[in-house]
Amino acid sequence: MPAGMEKFREMEPKELEVRKHELTEELFRLRFQIAAGQMEGLKRYRVARRDLARVNTLLGAASRTAEKGSHGR
């Protein structure tokens, strides 16, 4: 399991939603830096994009788990 995933697994769904919003805004700003030719932003962009994917994966898993729980027999 990727080491980066551990820090997100410990978060509650509300915290993940906040982190998702932060990462989305960060990616928006980093796109402008990259377009302006600031290559320092490129590495951070890649990391932020992966982090956002991890957060989305965990949020999806949490919603599927909650959905199964609400359809209990």
C-alpha positions as CSV (number, residue, x, y, z in Angstrom):
1,M,0.0,0.0,0.0
2,P,1.4,3.5,-0.9
3,A,2.8,5.4,2.1
4,G,0.8,8.5,1.0
5,M,-2.4,6.6,1.5
6,E,-1.9,6.1,5.2
7,K,-2.3,9.8,6.1
8,F,-5.6,9.9,4.3
9,R,-7.0,6.6,5.7
10,E,-6.8,8.1,9.2
11,M,-9.1,11.0,8.3
12,E,-12.8,11.2,8.7
13,P,-15.0,11.7,5.6
14,K,-15.6,15.3,6.6
15,E,-11.9,15.9,6.7
16,L,-11.5,14.2,3.4
17,E,-14.0,16.5,1.8
18,V,-12.1,19.6,3.2
19,R,-8.9,18.1,1.9
20,K,-10.5,17.5,-1.5
21,H,-11.5,21.1,-1.8
22,E,-8.0,22.3,-0.8
23,L,-6.4,20.1,-3.3
24,T,-8.7,21.2,-6.1
25,E,-7.9,24.8,-5.4
26,E,-4.2,24.0,-5.2
27,L,-4.3,22.2,-8.6
28,F,-6.0,25.3,-10.1
29,R,-3.2,27.6,-8.9
30,L,-0.5,25.2,-9.9
31,R,-1.9,25.0,-13.5
32,F,-1.3,28.7,-13.8
33,Q,2.3,28.4,-12.5
34,I,3.0,25.7,-15.0
35,A,1.5,27.7,-17.8
36,A,3.7,30.6,-16.8
37,G,6.8,28.4,-17.1
38,Q,7.5,27.9,-13.4
39,M,8.6,24.3,-13.4
40,E,8.8,24.1,-9.6
41,G,5.0,23.8,-9.7
42,L,5.2,20.7,-11.9
43,K,6.4,18.3,-9.2
44,R,3.9,19.7,-6.7
45,Y,1.1,19.4,-9.3
46,R,1.9,15.7,-9.8
47,V,1.8,15.1,-6.0
48,A,-1.4,17.0,-5.6
49,R,-3.1,15.2,-8.4
50,R,-2.2,11.8,-6.9
51,D,-3.3,13.0,-3.4
52,L,-6.6,14.1,-4.9
53,A,-7.1,10.7,-6.5
54,R,-6.3,9.0,-3.2
55,V,-8.9,11.2,-1.4
56,N,-11.5,10.5,-4.1
57,T,-10.8,6.8,-3.8
58,L,-11.4,6.8,0.0
59,L,-14.5,9.0,-0.3
60,G,-15.9,6.6,-2.9
61,A,-15.2,3.6,-0.7
62,A,-16.7,5.4,2.3
63,S,-19.9,6.2,0.4
64,R,-20.2,2.6,-0.8
65,T,-19.7,1.3,2.7
66,A,-22.4,3.7,4.0
67,E,-24.7,2.7,1.2
68,K,-24.3,-1.0,2.1
69,G,-25.0,-0.2,5.7
70,S,-28.2,1.7,4.9
71,H,-29.6,-1.3,2.9
72,G,-29.1,-3.7,5.8
73,R,-31.4,-6.7,6.2
